[in-house]
Amino acid sequence: RRGIVEYKINNIGYRNDIDYTEDEVEVGAYFGSSITSAIGVPFYQGFGAISARELNATCYQFGQGCIAVDNQEILRLLKDVLSSNLKPKYIVLQFINLNRQYNHNTGITELSNNYAENVELFQKTFYEIEQLLKDHPWCFIGTDSVIHEVGDHITTHSHCLRWNPKFIDRAGVGEHPGIKWHQMIASGIVKH
């Protein structure tokens, strides 16, 4: 609806204009869903690419834009990257709807209506991420459109940029945020 948006897929299957190597030293690593992979906007106008440029880093975007990823899958991928030879300068996480439950074995995502279970699972996932990243510069945003009550210890966490930042514009592809939203989030990342 906004014209042609070019999608380039790199050597390991992520949306990016560059291929990734493990010997890159000035990397900003971005994890999340299709929001992180900037679906609906040109890649260079996504929050990862914008903030990486401003922070003099190379944007390694690990947003999973073609499946309904859940937060546990984001954690699994984060662990994979941290156990590789790649040593990110900083890490940005974008959490997604807490009701998503992705089965890594089948590739199927289901939506759970058990809010208490969703919150409990996310809190466990968050605690594990918090421990994993205790010695790394990092920050996160939450984009839980279902609006689960995750607790102040997460929404006011020192590494939280914003929990459920309003989508101030739309990309015209599903419910994905537009260019102005990506600029706003990039500004928050740079300030953090």
Accessible surface in RSA format (square Angstrom, percent):
REM  Atomic radii and reference values for relative SASA: ProtOr
REM  Chains: A
REM  Algorithm: Lee & Richards
REM  Probe-radius: 1.40
REM  Slices: 20
REM RES _ NUM      All-atoms   Total-Side   Main-Chain    Non-polar    All polar
REM                ABS   REL    ABS   REL    ABS   REL    ABS   REL    ABS   REL
RES ARG A   1   245.89 103.2 168.62  86.0  77.27 184.0  73.27 100.1 172.62 104.6
RES ARG A   2   121.96  51.2  82.43  42.0  39.52  94.1  36.91  50.4  85.05  51.5
RES GLY A   3    58.61  72.3   0.00   N/A  58.61  72.3  39.01 107.1  19.60  43.9
RES ILE A   4   177.49 101.0 141.61 105.5  35.88  86.5 146.36 105.4  31.13  84.5
RES VAL A   5    31.39  20.7  15.63  14.2  15.76  38.0  16.80  14.6  14.59  39.6
RES GLU A   6   117.74  67.6 101.56  76.8  16.17  38.5  44.79  86.6  72.95  59.6
RES TYR A   7    94.73  44.2  67.38  38.3  27.35  71.2  61.74  46.4  32.99  40.7
RES LYS A   8   100.85  49.2  94.63  58.1   6.22  14.8  48.55  43.7  52.30  55.7
RES ILE A   9   112.56  64.1  81.81  60.9  30.75  74.1  81.81  58.9  30.74  83.4
RES ASN A  10    14.78  10.2   0.55   0.5  14.23  34.3   5.72  13.8   9.07   8.8
RES ASN A  11    85.90  59.2  44.51  43.0  41.39  99.7  33.25  80.0  52.65  50.9
RES ILE A  12    92.50  52.6  65.17  48.6  27.33  65.9  73.56  53.0  18.95  51.4
RES GLY A  13    50.46  62.2   0.00   N/A  50.46  62.2  23.53  64.6  26.93  60.3
RES TYR A  14    34.67  16.2  33.11  18.8   1.56   4.1  18.37  13.8  16.30  20.1
RES ARG A  15    10.77   4.5   7.35   3.7   3.42   8.1   7.04   9.6   3.73   2.3
RES ASN A  16     6.21   4.3   4.03   3.9   2.18   5.2   0.22   0.5   5.99   5.8
RES ASP A  17    82.21  57.6  54.71  54.4  27.51  65.0  22.88  53.8  59.34  59.2
RES ILE A  18    70.91  40.4  65.13  48.5   5.78  13.9  70.78  51.0   0.13   0.3
RES ASP A  19    87.77  61.5  71.05  70.7  16.72  39.5  18.24  42.9  69.53  69.3
RES TYR A  20    14.54   6.8   7.17   4.1   7.38  19.2   7.20   5.4   7.34   9.0
RES THR A  21    73.14  52.0  64.61  65.5   8.53  20.3  66.96  89.9   6.19   9.4
RES GLU A  22    89.31  51.3  78.26  59.2  11.05  26.3  37.30  72.1  52.02  42.5
RES ASP A  23   118.08  82.7  94.71  94.3  23.38  55.3  49.88 117.4  68.20  68.0
RES GLU A  24    58.51  33.6  49.81  37.7   8.70  20.7   6.23  12.0  52.28  42.7
RES VAL A  25   109.61  72.1  98.95  89.6  10.66  25.7 101.39  88.1   8.22  22.3
RES GLU A  26    78.63  45.1  78.63  59.5   0.00   0.0  36.39  70.4  42.25  34.5
RES VAL A  27     0.00   0.0   0.00   0.0   0.00   0.0   0.00   0.0   0.00   0.0
RES GLY A  28     0.00   0.0   0.00   N/A   0.00   0.0   0.00   0.0   0.00   0.0
RES ALA A  29     0.00   0.0   0.00   0.0   0.00   0.0   0.00   0.0   0.00   0.0
RES TYR A  30     0.15   0.1   0.15   0.1   0.00   0.0   0.15   0.1   0.00   0.0
RES PHE A  31     1.19   0.6   0.52   0.3   0.66   1.7   0.52   0.3   0.66   1.9
RES GLY A  32     0.76   0.9   0.00   N/A   0.76   0.9   0.00   0.0   0.76   1.7
RES SER A  33     1.35   1.1   1.35   1.8   0.00   0.0   1.17   2.5   0.18   0.3
RES SER A  34    20.31  17.2  19.90  26.6   0.40   0.9   6.50  13.8  13.81  19.3
RES ILE A  35    13.23   7.5  12.59   9.4   0.63   1.5  13.23   9.5   0.00   0.0
RES THR A  36     2.84   2.0   0.45   0.5   2.39   5.7   0.45   0.6   2.39   3.6
RES SER A  37     1.79   1.5   1.79   2.4   0.00   0.0   1.79   3.8   0.00   0.0
RES ALA A  38     1.00   0.9   0.77   1.2   0.23   0.5   1.00   1.4   0.00   0.0
RES ILE A  39    32.22  18.3  30.78  22.9   1.44   3.5  30.78  22.2   1.44   3.9
RES GLY A  40     2.37   2.9   0.00   N/A   2.37   2.9   0.38   1.0   1.99   4.5
RES VAL A  41     0.42   0.3   0.15   0.1   0.27   0.6   0.42   0.4   0.00   0.0
RES PRO A  42    37.14  27.1  35.79  32.6   1.36   4.9  37.14  30.7   0.00   0.0
RES PHE A  43    18.46   9.2  14.81   9.2   3.65   9.5  14.81   9.0   3.65  10.5
RES TYR A  44   123.66  57.7 123.27  70.1   0.39   1.0  88.99  66.9  34.67  42.7
RES GLN A  45    43.51  24.3  43.48  31.8   0.03   0.1   6.53  13.9  36.98  28.0
RES GLY A  46     2.04   2.5   0.00   N/A   2.04   2.5   2.04   5.6   0.00   0.0
RES PHE A  47     0.68   0.3   0.64   0.4   0.05   0.1   0.64   0.4   0.05   0.1
RES GLY A  48     2.52   3.1   0.00   N/A   2.52   3.1   1.53   4.2   0.99   2.2
RES ALA A  49     9.38   8.6   6.37   9.8   3.00   6.8   7.59  10.7   1.79   4.7
RES ILE A  50    20.29  11.5  20.18  15.0   0.11   0.3  20.18  14.5   0.11   0.3
RES SER A  51     0.00   0.0   0.00   0.0   0.00   0.0   0.00   0.0   0.00   0.0
RES ALA A  52     1.34   1.2   1.34   2.1   0.00   0.0   1.34   1.9   0.00   0.0
RES ARG A  53   132.16  55.5 113.54  57.9  18.62  44.3  77.40 105.8  54.76  33.2
RES GLU A  54   107.36  61.6  77.74  58.8  29.62  70.5  35.07  67.8  72.28  59.0
RES LEU A  55    48.06  26.8  41.17  29.5   6.89  17.3  44.67  31.4   3.40   9.1
RES ASN A  56   124.30  85.7 105.36 101.8  18.93  45.6  33.57  80.8  90.73  87.7
RES ALA A  57    16.47  15.1   0.00   0.0  16.47  37.5   3.17   4.5  13.31  35.2
RES THR A  58    36.70  26.1  32.06  32.5   4.64  11.1  16.61  22.3  20.09  30.4
RES CYS A  59    11.98   9.1   7.76   8.6   4.23   9.9   7.69  19.5   4.30   4.6
RES TYR A  60     3.38   1.6   3.38   1.9   0.00   0.0   1.39   1.0   1.98   2.4
RES GLN A  61     0.77   0.4   0.77   0.6   0.00   0.0   0.77   1.6   0.00   0.0
RES PHE A  62     7.75   3.9   7.56   4.7   0.19   0.5   7.56   4.6   0.19   0.6
RES GLY A  63     1.79   2.2   0.00   N/A   1.79   2.2   0.00   0.0   1.79   4.0
RES GLN A  64    22.91  12.8  19.06  13.9   3.85   9.2  12.63  26.9  10.28   7.8
RES GLY A  65    26.64  32.9   0.00   N/A  26.64  32.9   6.41  17.6  20.23  45.3
RES CYS A  66   124.56  94.2  89.33  99.6  35.24  82.8  47.99 121.6  76.57  82.6
RES ILE A  67    65.45  37.2  49.62  37.0  15.84  38.2  58.90  42.4   6.55  17.8
RES ALA A  68    42.50  39.1  31.70  48.9  10.80  24.6  35.13  49.5   7.37  19.5
RES VAL A  69     0.00   0.0   0.00   0.0   0.00   0.0   0.00   0.0   0.00   0.0
RES ASP A  70     4.94   3.5   4.94   4.9   0.00   0.0   0.32   0.8   4.62   4.6
RES ASN A  71     3.62   2.5   3.10   3.0   0.52   1.2   0.23   0.6   3.39   3.3
RES GLN A  72    50.61  28.3  45.42  33.2   5.19  12.4  38.95  82.9  11.65   8.8
RES GLU A  73    10.40   6.0   8.44   6.4   1.96   4.7   1.78   3.4   8.62   7.0
RES ILE A  74     1.12   0.6   0.83   0.6   0.29   0.7   1.12   0.8   0.00   0.0
RES LEU A  75    12.79   7.1  12.79   9.1   0.00   0.0  12.79   9.0   0.00   0.0
RES ARG A  76    84.66  35.5  82.71  42.2   1.95   4.7  50.32  68.8  34.34  20.8
RES LEU A  77    16.78   9.3  16.78  12.0   0.00   0.0  16.78  11.8   0.00   0.0
RES LEU A  78     0.00   0.0   0.00   0.0   0.00   0.0   0.00   0.0   0.00   0.0
RES LYS A  79    84.94  41.4  80.69  49.5   4.25  10.1  44.46  40.0  40.47  43.1
RES ASP A  80    67.92  47.6  61.65  61.4   6.27  14.8  19.27  45.3  48.65  48.5
RES VAL A  81    12.55   8.3   9.98   9.0   2.58   6.2  12.55  10.9   0.00   0.0
RES LEU A  82    31.47  17.5  16.60  11.9  14.88  37.4  16.96  11.9  14.51  39.1
RES SER A  83    96.74  81.7  57.62  76.9  39.12  90.1  49.73 105.9  47.00  65.8
RES SER A  84    29.66  25.1  17.44  23.3  12.22  28.1  25.64  54.6   4.03   5.6
RES ASN A  85   110.63  76.3  99.13  95.8  11.50  27.7  17.41  41.9  93.22  90.1
RES LEU A  86     9.04   5.0   8.14   5.8   0.90   2.3   8.14   5.7   0.90   2.4
RES LYS A  87   132.50  64.6 124.10  76.1   8.39  20.0 103.81  93.4  28.69  30.6
RES PRO A  88    15.38  11.2   1.98   1.8  13.40  48.7   1.98   1.6  13.40  83.3
RES LYS A  89    83.32  40.6  66.36  40.7  16.96  40.4  61.04  54.9  22.27  23.7
RES TYR A  90    23.28  10.9  22.73  12.9   0.55   1.4  23.28  17.5   0.00   0.0
RES ILE A  91     1.04   0.6   0.68   0.5   0.36   0.9   0.68   0.5   0.36   1.0
RES VAL A  92     1.50   1.0   1.31   1.2   0.19   0.5   1.31   1.1   0.19   0.5
RES LEU A  93     0.00   0.0   0.00   0.0   0.00   0.0   0.00   0.0   0.00   0.0
RES GLN A  94     0.20   0.1   0.19   0.1   0.02   0.0   0.19   0.4   0.02   0.0
RES PHE A  95     0.45   0.2   0.39   0.2   0.06   0.2   0.45   0.3   0.00   0.0
RES ILE A  96     7.09   4.0   6.89   5.1   0.20   0.5   6.89   5.0   0.20   0.5
RES ASN A  97    22.85  15.8  22.52  21.8   0.32   0.8   0.00   0.0  22.85  22.1
RES LEU A  98     8.31   4.6   0.16   0.1   8.15  20.5   1.91   1.3   6.40  17.2
RES ASN A  99    14.46  10.0  14.46  14.0   0.00   0.0   0.75   1.8  13.70  13.2
RES ARG A 100    48.82  20.5  46.32  23.6   2.50   6.0   0.11   0.2  48.71  29.5
RES GLN A 101    60.19  33.7  55.61  40.6   4.57  10.9  19.26  41.0  40.93  31.0
RES TYR A 102    38.04  17.8  17.24   9.8  20.81  54.1   1.58   1.2  36.47  45.0
RES ASN A 103    68.72  47.4  62.04  59.9   6.69  16.1  20.44  49.2  48.28  46.7
RES HIS A 104   101.66  55.6  83.92  58.3  17.74  45.4  58.71  60.5  42.96  50.0
RES ASN A 105   142.36  98.2 105.12 101.6  37.24  89.7  27.76  66.8 114.59 110.8
RES THR A 106    82.84  58.9  50.63  51.3  32.22  76.8  57.13  76.7  25.71  38.9
RES GLY A 107    40.52  50.0   0.00   N/A  40.52  50.0  18.10  49.7  22.42  50.2
RES ILE A 108   100.38  57.1  96.20  71.7   4.18  10.1  99.35  71.5   1.03   2.8
RES THR A 109    34.85  24.8   7.66   7.8  27.19  64.8   6.71   9.0  28.14  42.5
RES GLU A 110   119.04  68.3 114.20  86.4   4.84  11.5  37.87  73.2  81.17  66.3
RES LEU A 111   120.05  66.9  92.65  66.3  27.40  68.9  92.84  65.2  27.21  73.2
RES SER A 112    18.54  15.7   9.66  12.9   8.89  20.5  12.59  26.8   5.95   8.3
RES ASN A 113   129.85  89.5 110.87 107.1  18.98  45.7  31.41  75.6  98.45  95.2
RES ASN A 114    75.72  52.2  65.97  63.8   9.75  23.5  23.73  57.1  51.99  50.3
RES TYR A 115   114.11  53.3 111.11  63.2   3.00   7.8  78.18  58.8  35.93  44.3
RES ALA A 116    79.74  73.3  63.61  98.2  16.12  36.7  72.74 102.4   7.00  18.5
RES GLU A 117    87.95  50.5  84.43  63.9   3.52   8.4  31.10  60.2  56.85  46.4
RES ASN A 118     1.52   1.0   0.05   0.0   1.47   3.5   0.54   1.3   0.98   0.9
RES VAL A 119    24.05  15.8  24.05  21.8   0.00   0.0  24.05  20.9   0.00   0.0
RES GLU A 120    92.33  53.0  90.75  68.7   1.57   3.7  30.78  59.5  61.55  50.3
RES LEU A 121    63.82  35.5  61.86  44.3   1.96   4.9  63.41  44.5   0.40   1.1
RES PHE A 122     1.86   0.9   1.63   1.0   0.23   0.6   1.63   1.0   0.23   0.7
RES GLN A 123    59.52  33.3  54.40  39.8   5.12  12.2  15.67  33.4  43.85  33.3
RES LYS A 124   129.00  62.9 119.59  73.4   9.41  22.4  79.97  72.0  49.03  52.2
RES THR A 125     5.66   4.0   3.33   3.4   2.32   5.5   2.13   2.9   3.52   5.3
RES PHE A 126     4.36   2.2   4.36   2.7   0.00   0.0   4.36   2.6   0.00   0.0
RES TYR A 127   134.41  62.8 134.08  76.3   0.34   0.9  96.01  72.2  38.40  47.3
RES GLU A 128    68.68  39.4  66.01  49.9   2.67   6.4  27.99  54.1  40.69  33.2
RES ILE A 129     0.00   0.0   0.00   0.0   0.00   0.0   0.00   0.0   0.00   0.0
RES GLU A 130    49.34  28.3  47.66  36.1   1.68   4.0  14.95  28.9  34.38  28.1
RES GLN A 131    76.98  43.0  70.82  51.8   6.16  14.7  27.87  59.3  49.12  37.3
RES LEU A 132    62.03  34.5  44.49  31.8  17.55  44.1  50.94  35.8  11.09  29.9
RES LEU A 133     0.16   0.1   0.00   0.0   0.16   0.4   0.00   0.0   0.16   0.4
RES LYS A 134   147.07  71.7 112.70  69.2  34.36  81.8  69.85  62.9  77.21  82.2
RES ASP A 135   123.79  86.7  89.07  88.7  34.71  82.1  38.16  89.8  85.63  85.4
RES HIS A 136    59.88  32.7  50.70  35.2   9.18  23.5  29.78  30.7  30.10  35.0
RES PRO A 137    82.53  60.1  71.28  65.0  11.25  40.9  81.97  67.7   0.56   3.5
RES TRP A 138    10.90   4.4   3.96   1.9   6.94  16.3   3.60   1.9   7.30  11.8
RES CYS A 139     4.84   3.7   4.84   5.4   0.00   0.0   0.00   0.0   4.84   5.2
RES PHE A 140     0.00   0.0   0.00   0.0   0.00   0.0   0.00   0.0   0.00   0.0
RES ILE A 141     0.17   0.1   0.17   0.1   0.00   0.0   0.17   0.1   0.00   0.0
RES GLY A 142     0.04   0.1   0.00   N/A   0.04   0.1   0.04   0.1   0.00   0.0
RES THR A 143     9.23   6.6   2.18   2.2   7.05  16.8   6.17   8.3   3.06   4.6
RES ASP A 144     0.45   0.3   0.45   0.4   0.00   0.0   0.45   1.1   0.00   0.0
RES SER A 145    87.13  73.6  57.53  76.8  29.60  68.2  52.45 111.7  34.68  48.6
RES VAL A 146    46.35  30.5  24.75  22.4  21.59  52.0  30.80  26.8  15.55  42.2
RES ILE A 147   102.05  58.1  88.30  65.8  13.74  33.1  88.30  63.6  13.74  37.3
RES HIS A 148     8.17   4.5   0.20   0.1   7.97  20.4   3.16   3.3   5.02   5.8
RES GLU A 149   147.23  84.5 132.22 100.0  15.01  35.7  64.23 124.2  83.00  67.8
RES VAL A 150     2.14   1.4   0.42   0.4   1.72   4.1   0.57   0.5   1.57   4.3
RES GLY A 151    30.34  37.4   0.00   N/A  30.34  37.4  27.32  75.0   3.03   6.8
RES ASP A 152   106.98  74.9 101.02 100.5   5.96  14.1  25.84  60.8  81.13  80.9
RES HIS A 153   111.55  61.0  94.37  65.6  17.18  43.9  83.65  86.2  27.90  32.5
RES ILE A 154     0.33   0.2   0.33   0.2   0.00   0.0   0.33   0.2   0.00   0.0
RES THR A 155    45.91  32.7  30.48  30.9  15.43  36.8  24.73  33.2  21.18  32.0
RES THR A 156   104.45  74.3  74.91  75.9  29.54  70.4  66.81  89.7  37.64  56.9
RES HIS A 157    32.06  17.5  20.31  14.1  11.75  30.1  21.78  22.4  10.28  12.0
RES SER A 158    92.10  77.8  63.50  84.7  28.60  65.9  58.28 124.1  33.82  47.4
RES HIS A 159    49.34  27.0  49.34  34.3   0.00   0.0  27.97  28.8  21.38  24.9
RES CYS A 160    19.85  15.0   1.27   1.4  18.58  43.7   0.46   1.2  19.39  20.9
RES LEU A 161    41.91  23.3  13.22   9.5  28.69  72.1  15.82  11.1  26.09  70.2
RES ARG A 162   143.18  60.1 139.12  70.9   4.06   9.7  33.65  46.0 109.53  66.4
RES TRP A 163    32.77  13.2  16.92   8.2  15.85  37.2  16.65   8.9  16.12  26.2
RES ASN A 164    39.27  27.1  24.01  23.2  15.25  36.7  19.78  47.6  19.49  18.8
RES PRO A 165     7.27   5.3   1.97   1.8   5.31  19.3   2.74   2.3   4.54  28.2
RES LYS A 166   156.28  76.2 143.76  88.2  12.52  29.8 106.17  95.6  50.11  53.4
RES PHE A 167    44.46  22.2  30.49  18.9  13.97  36.4  30.49  18.5  13.97  40.0
RES ILE A 168    89.30  50.8  57.08  42.5  32.23  77.7  61.09  44.0  28.22  76.6
RES ASP A 169    30.34  21.3  21.74  21.6   8.61  20.4  26.73  62.9   3.61   3.6
RES ARG A 170   114.12  47.9 102.52  52.3  11.61  27.6  45.44  62.1  68.68  41.6
RES ALA A 171     1.91   1.8   0.00   0.0   1.91   4.3   0.00   0.0   1.91   5.1
RES GLY A 172    19.86  24.5   0.00   N/A  19.86  24.5  13.19  36.2   6.68  15.0
RES VAL A 173    65.13  42.9  61.90  56.0   3.24   7.8  65.13  56.6   0.00   0.0
RES GLY A 174    61.58  75.9   0.00   N/A  61.58  75.9  38.38 105.3  23.21  52.0
RES GLU A 175   125.01  71.8 118.69  89.8   6.32  15.0  64.21 124.2  60.80  49.6
RES HIS A 176    35.79  19.6  34.88  24.2   0.91   2.3  32.19  33.2   3.60   4.2
RES PRO A 177     0.71   0.5   0.64   0.6   0.06   0.2   0.64   0.5   0.06   0.4
RES GLY A 178     0.00   0.0   0.00   N/A   0.00   0.0   0.00   0.0   0.00   0.0
RES ILE A 179    33.54  19.1  33.54  25.0   0.00   0.0  33.54  24.2   0.00   0.0
RES LYS A 180   133.39  65.1 130.53  80.1   2.86   6.8  73.26  65.9  60.13  64.1
RES TRP A 181     0.00   0.0   0.00   0.0   0.00   0.0   0.00   0.0   0.00   0.0
RES HIS A 182     0.83   0.5   0.83   0.6   0.00   0.0   0.01   0.0   0.81   0.9
RES GLN A 183    90.25  50.5  84.99  62.1   5.26  12.5  25.27  53.8  64.98  49.3
RES MET A 184    75.86  39.3  62.73  41.5  13.12  31.2  43.60  37.1  32.26  42.7
RES ILE A 185     7.29   4.1   6.56   4.9   0.73   1.8   7.29   5.2   0.00   0.0
RES ALA A 186     0.94   0.9   0.82   1.3   0.12   0.3   0.94   1.3   0.00   0.0
RES SER A 187    47.80  40.4  41.03  54.8   6.77  15.6  30.74  65.5  17.06  23.9
RES GLY A 188    23.87  29.4   0.00   N/A  23.87  29.4  22.26  61.1   1.61   3.6
RES ILE A 189     7.79   4.4   2.40   1.8   5.38  13.0   2.40   1.7   5.38  14.6
RES VAL A 190    47.25  31.1  32.72  29.6  14.53  35.0  32.72  28.4  14.53  39.4
RES LYS A 191   173.09  84.4 136.44  83.7  36.66  87.3  92.99  83.7  80.11  85.3
RES HIS A 192   100.94  55.2  45.70  31.8  55.24 141.3  43.51  44.8  57.43  66.8
END  Absolute sums over single chains surface
CHAIN  1 A     9600.6       7572.7       2028.0       5190.6       4410.0
END  Absolute sums over all chains
TOTAL          9600.6       7572.7       2028.0       5190.6       4410.0
